[in-house]
Amino acid sequence: MTQAPPDLPLRALFDAQFHASRAQIEVPLTLRHDRLRRMRALIDAHGTELADAVQADFGVRSRQLTEVADFFVLRALLSDLKKHLAAWTRPQRVATPIYLQPARAHIQRQPLGVVGIIGPWNYPLQLTLGPAATALAAGNRVMLKPSELTPHTSALLATLLHQAFAADELCVVQGGADVAHDFASLPFDHLFFTGSTAVGRKVAAAAAANLTPTTLELGGKSPCIIDPSCDLASAALKIAHGKLLNAGQTCIAPDYLLLPSGREAEFEQAFAGAVARLFPTIAGNPDYAAILSDRHHARLQAMLSEAQAQGARVAEIVPQVQAGAPIAASGRQMNPTLVFNTQPGLRLLKEEIFGPILPVLTYDRLDDAIGVINAGPRPLALYWFGSDSAARERVLQQTVSGGVTVNDTLMHIAHENLPFGGVGESGWGAYHGETGFLRFTLQKPVLLQSRFAMGSLFYPPYGARFDQVMGLLKRWL
């Protein structure tokens, strides 16, 4: 394989892929499988190096965390693509209405052409290689722009991918915000972005100049509802896992909790127990990721300071104790924190938190909880805990979110047959499984007319015969 020259201009890289995609419209199934095989081989052969690069970027993030949060999901996706690819690429026959018979029709599935992917920093392997693999499976060429906030990972990805793929198959473009803007401004056949809502707006605006179709996987305020019927101890463990995976730097992490009034102390105790079980220590624990940068850490601390200044109760969970005194987290490893008695207008309640802070809001009636959710932008995820099926159905029917997990957190993203995506400010478009394959596929309708076609019955000049035909069709339709 040829390695893409690092100094090759951005437009030249695009032009090479564009011309290659137009020269080879139909991409053989064997070649698609070979590209997936190369992606899997890269992960298997260089997983340790890649995990070490992620660790270097975060400061603290264990290989095991990258294994479960990045590689496990990628292997599941690649396995699913390999299993279903032959069926997904076949023409799909569709029924023909009686007034067009004996014509036949089908949908031909073709590659879009050149797909641009802008990846995030929080899961820098899963959320870049996953969309890239799906786009390759659909027969496309891929240009990948990983995050500049994970420079070690991005540089290693570029080296490994350029060794495994020709530049006109898949290439990596590195750089900061200026490069990302120029990248998003290329006339891709599709542009896929994962990141914040604020940056997503800029990406959409840049793509709009070329009428480039986009998929935006954004974030938002994902609520977690505790129903009165809920077993708090069980729920607290799952909520703690969902909130603290990657130290809360997860787009579908529970962003705030809606708790029945009067159960605050009970939940705080249950959550503290769950934290101690998952992370017996915080400081120096490699399983508990650090906040990515000093800037991100300072932002989280500022949000807590604002809440505290306005009367909120900040409950820091510190499971590690020595000689009767709590041990503070060091560096950018930030202790899990619950925030009670929040006031409207706080940044904690307006901005996506993206850290190990969980505001706890109380409610008296389920309608009140639903009202809180519906008063804000539609979230990327929603979580509900309880055993009252009627209450569960009310929540499912009266709220809109990108996805839902009931009696757990995060797990809907791991189900390959469920589409994953946002709605409104949490994004648009979905991927995973066949939904993802079709996101990167042109579904071209094809009608094969019969020599016995009766279409001339609809031709002018219109007269008595036309009226008879239309009258008959009215009775059928």
Buried (B, 14 or more C-beta within 10 A) or exposed (E): EEBBEEEEEBEEBBBBBBEBBEEBEEBEBEEBBEBBEBBBEBBEEBBEEBBBBBBBBBBBBBBEBBBEBBBEBBBBBBEBBBEBBEEBBEEEEEEBEEBBEEBBBBBBBBBBBBBBBBBBBBBBBBBBBBBBBBBBBBBBBBBBBBBBBBBBBBBBBBBBBBEBBBBBBBBBBBBEEEBBBBBBBBBBBBBBBBBBBEBBEBBBEBBEEBEBBBBBBBBBBBBBBBBBBBEBBBBBBBBBBBBBBBBBBBBBBBBBBBBBEEBBEBBBEBBBBBBBEBBEBBBEBBBBBBBBBEEBBEBBBEBBEBBEEEEBBBBBBBBBEEEEEBBEBEEBBBBBBBBBBBEEEBBBBEBBBBBBBBBBBBBEEBEEBBEBBEEBBBBBBBBBBBEBEEBBEBBBEEBBBBBBBBBBBBBBBBBBEBBBBBBBBBBBBBBBBBBBBBBBBBEEEEEEEEEEEEEEBEEEEEEEEBEEBEEEEEEEE
